[in-house]
Amino acid sequence: MQVTAVLNPAEEGGFVGLNPETGTVSQGDTIEEAIANLREAVELYLEEFPMKFLGAAVITSFDVAVHA
């Protein structure tokens, strides 16, 4: 099953990973570690709360105006 990982740099260093399908969050010092930790967290979540997935998420980005 393919799920989504959204990775953001953490203020303290490393990366925070989010799986939006389950709301699961994890972190790691590198991108690879963050994904591995997130994979483990999602697998544990799905053992407890099985879900039906309807397909891969569509991920995009967009610009917003910033007002000072």
DRENLUMRO-551840 format. One record per atom (N, C-alpha, C): residue number from 1; z, y, x. Coordinates in nm, 4 decimals, decimal comma. Layout:
N
{atom NUM; {Z; Y; X}}
...
REM end
This chain:
68
{atom 1; {0,0000; -0,1171; 0,0850}}
{atom 1; {0,0000; 0,0000; 0,0000}}
{atom 1; {0,0000; 0,1233; 0,0895}}
{atom 2; {-0,0848; 0,2176; 0,0596}}
{atom 2; {-0,0909; 0,3402; 0,1370}}
{atom 2; {-0,0183; 0,4503; 0,0626}}
{atom 3; {0,0730; 0,5179; 0,1326}}
{atom 3; {0,1472; 0,6294; 0,0752}}
{atom 3; {0,1279; 0,7517; 0,1641}}
{atom 4; {0,1784; 0,8647; 0,1207}}
{atom 4; {0,1575; 0,9923; 0,1872}}
{atom 4; {0,2758; 1,0289; 0,2755}}
{atom 5; {0,2470; 1,0871; 0,3918}}
{atom 5; {0,3498; 1,1432; 0,4791}}
{atom 5; {0,3150; 1,2887; 0,5051}}
{atom 6; {0,4078; 1,3782; 0,4748}}
{atom 6; {0,3932; 1,5202; 0,5053}}
{atom 6; {0,4932; 1,5491; 0,6160}}
{atom 7; {0,4434; 1,5943; 0,7304}}
{atom 7; {0,5283; 1,6188; 0,8466}}
{atom 7; {0,5354; 1,7677; 0,8759}}
{atom 8; {0,6575; 1,8166; 0,8970}}
{atom 8; {0,6798; 1,9561; 0,9328}}
{atom 8; {0,7670; 1,9618; 1,0570}}
{atom 9; {0,7414; 2,0579; 1,1456}}
{atom 9; {0,8303; 2,0747; 1,2606}}
{atom 9; {0,9708; 2,1113; 1,2129}}
{atom 10; {1,0711; 2,0533; 1,2774}}
{atom 10; {1,2106; 2,0824; 1,2442}}
{atom 10; {1,2613; 2,1964; 1,3327}}
{atom 11; {1,3475; 2,2813; 1,2794}}
{atom 11; {1,4030; 2,3932; 1,3562}}
{atom 11; {1,4719; 2,3458; 1,4833}}
{atom 12; {1,5418; 2,2332; 1,4758}}
{atom 12; {1,6171; 2,1822; 1,5903}}
{atom 12; {1,5310; 2,0992; 1,6849}}
{atom 13; {1,4018; 2,0901; 1,6562}}
{atom 13; {1,3094; 2,0104; 1,7358}}
{atom 13; {1,2735; 1,8834; 1,6618}}
{atom 14; {1,1651; 1,8222; 1,6988}}
{atom 14; {1,1195; 1,7020; 1,6314}}
{atom 14; {1,0483; 1,7365; 1,5029}}
{atom 15; {1,0436; 1,6375; 1,4135}}
{atom 15; {0,9686; 1,6518; 1,2894}}
{atom 15; {1,0462; 1,5937; 1,1726}}
{atom 16; {1,0292; 1,6553; 1,0562}}
{atom 16; {1,0833; 1,6042; 0,9308}}
{atom 16; {0,9663; 1,5499; 0,8516}}
{atom 17; {0,9789; 1,4261; 0,8038}}
{atom 17; {0,8741; 1,3633; 0,7253}}
{atom 17; {0,9163; 1,3487; 0,5808}}
{atom 18; {0,8247; 1,3758; 0,4901}}
{atom 18; {0,8480; 1,3640; 0,3458}}
{atom 18; {0,7428; 1,2733; 0,2859}}
{atom 19; {0,7861; 1,1803; 0,2028}}
{atom 19; {0,6937; 1,1014; 0,1217}}
{atom 19; {0,7046; 1,1562; -0,0203}}
{atom 20; {0,6034; 1,2336; -0,0666}}
{atom 20; {0,6143; 1,2973; -0,1977}}
{atom 20; {0,6138; 1,2005; -0,3149}}
{atom 21; {0,5551; 1,0829; -0,2992}}
{atom 21; {0,5530; 0,9870; -0,4103}}
{atom 21; {0,6933; 0,9406; -0,4473}}
{atom 22; {0,7794; 0,9248; -0,3473}}
{atom 22; {0,9152; 0,8753; -0,3730}}
{atom 22; {1,0222; 0,9819; -0,3536}}
{atom 23; {0,9872; 1,0927; -0,2879}}
{atom 23; {1,0853; 1,1954; -0,2549}}
{atom 23; {1,1682; 1,1596; -0,1326}}
{atom 24; {1,1304; 1,0555; -0,0624}}
{atom 24; {1,2038; 1,0093; 0,0547}}
{atom 24; {1,1778; 1,1024; 0,1725}}
{atom 25; {1,2844; 1,1312; 0,2492}}
{atom 25; {1,2762; 1,2192; 0,3650}}
{atom 25; {1,3387; 1,1492; 0,4841}}
{atom 26; {1,2801; 1,1707; 0,6023}}
{atom 26; {1,3355; 1,1179; 0,7261}}
{atom 26; {1,2937; 1,2103; 0,8388}}
{atom 27; {1,3354; 1,1787; 0,9607}}
{atom 27; {1,2997; 1,2641; 1,0734}}
{atom 27; {1,2845; 1,1823; 1,1998}}
{atom 28; {1,2300; 1,2452; 1,3026}}
{atom 28; {1,2137; 1,1807; 1,4319}}
{atom 28; {1,1831; 1,2831; 1,5382}}
{atom 29; {1,2026; 1,2461; 1,6635}}
{atom 29; {1,1774; 1,3367; 1,7751}}
{atom 29; {1,0289; 1,3596; 1,7990}}
{atom 30; {0,9465; 1,2620; 1,7631}}
{atom 30; {0,8014; 1,2725; 1,7777}}
{atom 30; {0,7371; 1,2434; 1,6420}}
{atom 31; {0,6082; 1,2727; 1,6315}}
{atom 31; {0,5366; 1,2414; 1,5076}}
{atom 31; {0,5415; 1,0919; 1,4809}}
{atom 32; {0,5181; 1,0135; 1,5850}}
{atom 32; {0,5183; 0,8675; 1,5698}}
{atom 32; {0,6542; 0,8167; 1,5225}}
{atom 33; {0,7617; 0,8690; 1,5805}}
{atom 33; {0,8961; 0,8269; 1,5408}}
{atom 33; {0,9276; 0,8720; 1,3988}}
{atom 34; {0,8863; 0,9933; 1,3626}}
{atom 34; {0,9099; 1,0431; 1,2270}}
{atom 34; {0,8389; 0,9556; 1,1244}}
{atom 35; {0,7151; 0,9154; 1,1537}}
{atom 35; {0,6414; 0,8286; 1,0615}}
{atom 35; {0,7062; 0,6911; 1,0527}}
{atom 36; {0,7465; 0,6351; 1,1663}}
{atom 36; {0,8115; 0,5035; 1,1657}}
{atom 36; {0,9409; 0,5076; 1,0849}}
{atom 37; {1,0203; 0,6129; 1,1027}}
{atom 37; {1,1455; 0,6257; 1,0278}}
{atom 37; {1,1191; 0,6469; 0,8797}}
{atom 38; {1,0149; 0,7253; 0,8482}}
{atom 38; {0,9803; 0,7481; 0,7081}}
{atom 38; {0,9297; 0,6194; 0,6436}}
{atom 39; {0,8512; 0,5425; 0,7173}}
{atom 39; {0,8021; 0,4131; 0,6654}}
{atom 39; {0,9198; 0,3240; 0,6276}}
{atom 40; {1,0185; 0,3147; 0,7165}}
{atom 40; {1,1356; 0,2317; 0,6894}}
{atom 40; {1,2109; 0,2831; 0,5662}}
{atom 41; {1,2278; 0,4139; 0,5566}}
{atom 41; {1,3000; 0,4719; 0,4429}}
{atom 41; {1,2262; 0,4454; 0,3114}}
{atom 42; {1,0926; 0,4589; 0,3117}}
{atom 42; {1,0136; 0,4350; 0,1904}}
{atom 42; {1,0214; 0,2875; 0,1511}}
{atom 43; {1,0104; 0,1975; 0,2486}}
{atom 43; {1,0203; 0,0544; 0,2178}}
{atom 43; {1,1557; 0,0200; 0,1560}}
{atom 44; {1,2633; 0,0761; 0,2110}}
{atom 44; {1,3964; 0,0512; 0,1537}}
{atom 44; {1,4068; 0,1090; 0,0130}}
{atom 45; {1,3515; 0,2278; -0,0076}}
{atom 45; {1,3525; 0,2891; -0,1400}}
{atom 45; {1,2788; 0,2015; -0,2408}}
{atom 46; {1,1592; 0,1533; -0,2019}}
{atom 46; {1,0775; 0,0744; -0,2944}}
{atom 46; {1,1378; -0,0625; -0,3237}}
{atom 47; {1,2197; -0,1151; -0,2326}}
{atom 47; {1,2919; -0,2398; -0,2623}}
{atom 47; {1,3870; -0,2186; -0,3794}}
{atom 48; {1,4498; -0,1011; -0,3821}}
{atom 48; {1,5487; -0,0701; -0,4867}}
{atom 48; {1,4828; -0,0154; -0,6140}}
{atom 49; {1,3769; 0,0617; -0,5968}}
{atom 49; {1,3110; 0,1276; -0,7091}}
{atom 49; {1,1600; 0,1024; -0,7026}}
{atom 50; {1,1146; -0,0158; -0,7427}}
{atom 50; {0,9712; -0,0456; -0,7377}}
{atom 50; {0,8917; 0,0548; -0,8218}}
{atom 51; {0,7731; 0,0898; -0,7730}}
{atom 51; {0,6888; 0,1874; -0,8418}}
{atom 51; {0,5465; 0,1359; -0,8500}}
{atom 52; {0,4748; 0,1826; -0,9499}}
{atom 52; {0,3323; 0,1552; -0,9606}}
{atom 52; {0,2590; 0,2778; -0,9060}}
{atom 53; {0,1719; 0,2567; -0,8088}}
{atom 53; {0,0954; 0,3656; -0,7507}}
{atom 53; {-0,0425; 0,3689; -0,8126}}
{atom 54; {-0,0886; 0,4882; -0,8447}}
{atom 54; {-0,2161; 0,5049; -0,9121}}
{atom 54; {-0,3293; 0,5376; -0,8158}}
{atom 55; {-0,3009; 0,5474; -0,6885}}
{atom 55; {-0,4029; 0,5796; -0,5891}}
{atom 55; {-0,3480; 0,6766; -0,4870}}
{atom 56; {-0,4281; 0,7025; -0,3867}}
{atom 56; {-0,3864; 0,7921; -0,2792}}
{atom 56; {-0,3760; 0,9363; -0,3296}}
{atom 57; {-0,2788; 1,0066; -0,2774}}
{atom 57; {-0,2609; 1,1469; -0,3123}}
{atom 57; {-0,3711; 1,2314; -0,2507}}
{atom 58; {-0,4006; 1,3438; -0,3123}}
{atom 58; {-0,4932; 1,4411; -0,2574}}
{atom 58; {-0,4086; 1,5492; -0,1909}}
{atom 59; {-0,4297; 1,5669; -0,0619}}
{atom 59; {-0,3526; 1,6649; 0,0142}}
{atom 59; {-0,4456; 1,7781; 0,0545}}
{atom 60; {-0,4015; 1,9010; 0,0331}}
{atom 60; {-0,4791; 2,0181; 0,0730}}
{atom 60; {-0,3818; 2,1274; 0,1138}}
{atom 61; {-0,4335; 2,2365; 0,1580}}
{atom 61; {-0,3512; 2,3535; 0,1899}}
{atom 61; {-0,4199; 2,4764; 0,1346}}
{atom 62; {-0,3442; 2,5826; 0,1197}}
{atom 62; {-0,4002; 2,7081; 0,0691}}
{atom 62; {-0,3228; 2,8241; 0,1285}}
{atom 63; {-0,3859; 2,9407; 0,1324}}
{atom 63; {-0,3241; 3,0620; 0,1861}}
{atom 63; {-0,2513; 3,1366; 0,0749}}
{atom 64; {-0,1428; 3,2013; 0,1116}}
{atom 64; {-0,0704; 3,2899; 0,0203}}
{atom 64; {-0,0508; 3,4241; 0,0882}}
{atom 65; {-0,0445; 3,5293; 0,0093}}
{atom 65; {-0,0176; 3,6630; 0,0633}}
{atom 65; {0,1301; 3,6725; 0,0972}}
{atom 66; {0,1582; 3,7341; 0,2097}}
{atom 66; {0,2965; 3,7562; 0,2521}}
{atom 66; {0,3239; 3,9044; 0,2454}}
{atom 67; {0,4258; 3,9430; 0,1705}}
{atom 67; {0,4619; 4,0840; 0,1553}}
{atom 67; {0,5887; 4,1120; 0,2333}}
{atom 68; {0,5850; 4,2145; 0,3120}}
{atom 68; {0,7014; 4,2493; 0,3940}}
{atom 68; {0,7964; 4,3389; 0,3194}}
REM end
